Amino acid sequence: QAEVIPAILEGARHGLLIGRGGHRPRDICVSAPTGSGKTLSFVIPVIQVLMERVVCEIRALAVLPTKELAQQVYKVFASYAEGTPVKVVMLVGQRSFAAERASLLEQR
């Protein structure tokens, strides 16, 4: 957390989270034991950055390998976004593309 959070926030200061304009976000690979705070190390700075950029479009995407992990990360994101203008949605690919697209549009 001590290294990842500042790296994400520094990248945001240089426009690396915007995605447009030719900038590519850096990948960060972390290996740590379960319960050590890996999820918080990206949830906290992402929500902090997004609170300052309120627009009605997808602004962050967390891609996870399993439905169970996606549910866990969703709960953390939702908990930390509570009380902010940031909305969190979880899509797991178990419905049609049209249904999941409609779910995103409902959140707008």
BALOBA-1460 file (C-alpha; in Angstrom, 3 decimals):
// residues 108
<rec num="1" residu="q" x="0.000" y="0.000" z="0.000"/>
<rec num="2" residu="a" x="2.826" y="2.368" z="0.847"/>
<rec num="3" residu="e" x="4.170" y="2.056" z="-2.704"/>
<rec num="4" residu="v" x="1.044" y="1.431" z="-4.782"/>
<rec num="5" residu="i" x="-1.173" y="4.270" z="-3.505"/>
<rec num="6" residu="p" x="1.403" y="7.026" z="-4.167"/>
<rec num="7" residu="a" x="2.203" y="5.507" z="-7.600"/>
<rec num="8" residu="i" x="-1.453" y="5.608" z="-8.653"/>
<rec num="9" residu="l" x="-1.953" y="9.137" z="-7.316"/>
<rec num="10" residu="e" x="1.233" y="10.329" z="-9.032"/>
<rec num="11" residu="g" x="0.077" y="8.782" z="-12.298"/>
<rec num="12" residu="a" x="-3.248" y="10.589" z="-11.922"/>
<rec num="13" residu="r" x="-1.459" y="13.921" z="-11.460"/>
<rec num="14" residu="h" x="0.173" y="13.368" z="-14.842"/>
<rec num="15" residu="g" x="-3.095" y="12.422" z="-16.587"/>
<rec num="16" residu="l" x="-2.360" y="8.707" z="-16.809"/>
<rec num="17" residu="l" x="-5.810" y="7.666" z="-15.623"/>
<rec num="18" residu="i" x="-7.636" y="9.633" z="-18.306"/>
<rec num="19" residu="g" x="-6.938" y="7.172" z="-21.125"/>
<rec num="20" residu="r" x="-7.437" y="9.674" z="-23.924"/>
<rec num="21" residu="g" x="-4.674" y="11.793" z="-25.381"/>
<rec num="22" residu="g" x="-2.258" y="8.945" z="-25.920"/>
<rec num="23" residu="h" x="-1.427" y="8.218" z="-22.281"/>
<rec num="24" residu="r" x="-1.353" y="4.612" z="-21.092"/>
<rec num="25" residu="p" x="-1.715" y="3.762" z="-17.412"/>
<rec num="26" residu="r" x="1.129" y="1.752" z="-15.938"/>
<rec num="27" residu="d" x="0.495" y="-1.805" z="-14.860"/>
<rec num="28" residu="i" x="1.208" y="-2.558" z="-11.236"/>
<rec num="29" residu="c" x="1.756" y="-6.174" z="-10.183"/>
<rec num="30" residu="v" x="1.494" y="-6.960" z="-6.479"/>
<rec num="31" residu="s" x="2.078" y="-10.225" z="-4.672"/>
<rec num="32" residu="a" x="1.121" y="-10.293" z="-1.002"/>
<rec num="33" residu="p" x="-0.700" y="-12.600" z="1.421"/>
<rec num="34" residu="t" x="-4.496" y="-12.682" z="1.642"/>
<rec num="35" residu="g" x="-5.775" y="-9.982" z="3.969"/>
<rec num="36" residu="s" x="-2.746" y="-7.731" z="3.561"/>
<rec num="37" residu="g" x="-4.647" y="-4.897" z="1.862"/>
<rec num="38" residu="k" x="-4.002" y="-5.415" z="-1.857"/>
<rec num="39" residu="t" x="-7.561" y="-4.440" z="-2.778"/>
<rec num="40" residu="l" x="-7.467" y="-1.259" z="-0.705"/>
<rec num="41" residu="s" x="-4.184" y="-0.296" z="-2.330"/>
<rec num="42" residu="f" x="-6.034" y="0.413" z="-5.574"/>
<rec num="43" residu="v" x="-9.588" y="1.105" z="-4.338"/>
<rec num="44" residu="i" x="-8.630" y="4.078" z="-2.172"/>
<rec num="45" residu="p" x="-6.654" y="6.060" z="-4.776"/>
<rec num="46" residu="v" x="-9.057" y="5.230" z="-7.622"/>
<rec num="47" residu="i" x="-12.053" y="6.544" z="-5.651"/>
<rec num="48" residu="q" x="-10.048" y="9.589" z="-4.543"/>
<rec num="49" residu="v" x="-9.146" y="10.439" z="-8.148"/>
<rec num="50" residu="l" x="-12.668" y="9.759" z="-9.475"/>
<rec num="51" residu="m" x="-14.331" y="11.977" z="-6.856"/>
<rec num="52" residu="e" x="-12.612" y="14.942" z="-8.464"/>
<rec num="53" residu="r" x="-13.739" y="13.990" z="-11.993"/>
<rec num="54" residu="v" x="-17.481" y="13.478" z="-11.845"/>
<rec num="55" residu="v" x="-18.810" y="12.694" z="-15.327"/>
<rec num="56" residu="c" x="-21.459" y="10.243" z="-16.512"/>
<rec num="57" residu="e" x="-19.311" y="7.614" z="-18.179"/>
<rec num="58" residu="i" x="-17.217" y="4.622" z="-17.218"/>
<rec num="59" residu="r" x="-14.055" y="5.969" z="-15.628"/>
<rec num="60" residu="a" x="-12.470" y="2.937" z="-14.027"/>
<rec num="61" residu="l" x="-12.583" y="-0.766" z="-14.763"/>
<rec num="62" residu="a" x="-11.288" y="-3.549" z="-12.540"/>
<rec num="63" residu="v" x="-10.981" y="-6.852" z="-14.412"/>
<rec num="64" residu="l" x="-10.781" y="-9.881" z="-12.158"/>
<rec num="65" residu="p" x="-10.302" y="-13.580" z="-12.944"/>
<rec num="66" residu="t" x="-13.225" y="-15.038" z="-10.960"/>
<rec num="67" residu="k" x="-16.767" y="-14.091" z="-10.012"/>
<rec num="68" residu="e" x="-15.948" y="-14.571" z="-6.321"/>
<rec num="69" residu="l" x="-13.011" y="-12.170" z="-6.475"/>
<rec num="70" residu="a" x="-15.125" y="-9.696" z="-8.466"/>
<rec num="71" residu="q" x="-17.778" y="-9.807" z="-5.724"/>
<rec num="72" residu="q" x="-15.148" y="-9.218" z="-3.045"/>
<rec num="73" residu="v" x="-13.622" y="-6.244" z="-4.870"/>
<rec num="74" residu="y" x="-17.082" y="-4.847" z="-5.679"/>
<rec num="75" residu="k" x="-18.002" y="-4.869" z="-1.972"/>
<rec num="76" residu="v" x="-14.835" y="-2.974" z="-1.069"/>
<rec num="77" residu="f" x="-15.351" y="-0.433" z="-3.871"/>
<rec num="78" residu="a" x="-19.021" y="0.046" z="-2.906"/>
<rec num="79" residu="s" x="-18.135" y="0.463" z="0.756"/>
<rec num="80" residu="y" x="-15.459" y="3.092" z="0.113"/>
<rec num="81" residu="a" x="-17.525" y="4.917" z="-2.530"/>
<rec num="82" residu="e" x="-20.490" y="5.247" z="-0.165"/>
<rec num="83" residu="g" x="-21.221" y="8.905" z="0.497"/>
<rec num="84" residu="t" x="-19.340" y="10.050" z="-2.613"/>
<rec num="85" residu="p" x="-20.656" y="10.845" z="-6.101"/>
<rec num="86" residu="v" x="-18.839" y="7.737" z="-7.407"/>
<rec num="87" residu="k" x="-21.164" y="4.885" z="-8.437"/>
<rec num="88" residu="v" x="-19.959" y="1.292" z="-8.506"/>
<rec num="89" residu="v" x="-21.412" y="-1.484" z="-10.689"/>
<rec num="90" residu="m" x="-20.428" y="-5.127" z="-10.962"/>
<rec num="91" residu="l" x="-20.779" y="-7.023" z="-14.226"/>
<rec num="92" residu="v" x="-19.828" y="-10.690" z="-14.318"/>
<rec num="93" residu="g" x="-20.750" y="-11.747" z="-17.846"/>
<rec num="94" residu="q" x="-23.574" y="-14.058" z="-16.830"/>
<rec num="95" residu="r" x="-26.255" y="-12.054" z="-18.622"/>
<rec num="96" residu="s" x="-26.554" y="-10.970" z="-22.213"/>
<rec num="97" residu="f" x="-24.488" y="-8.028" z="-23.413"/>
<rec num="98" residu="a" x="-27.709" y="-6.011" z="-23.829"/>
<rec num="99" residu="a" x="-28.766" y="-6.716" z="-20.225"/>
<rec num="100" residu="e" x="-25.392" y="-5.735" z="-18.818"/>
<rec num="101" residu="r" x="-25.311" y="-2.596" z="-20.977"/>
<rec num="102" residu="a" x="-28.774" y="-1.702" z="-19.655"/>
<rec num="103" residu="s" x="-27.473" y="-2.181" z="-16.098"/>
<rec num="104" residu="l" x="-24.723" y="0.356" z="-16.771"/>
<rec num="105" residu="l" x="-27.156" y="2.832" z="-18.306"/>
<rec num="106" residu="e" x="-29.482" y="2.540" z="-15.286"/>
<rec num="107" residu="q" x="-26.629" y="3.681" z="-13.066"/>
<rec num="108" residu="r" x="-26.178" y="6.895" z="-15.070"/>
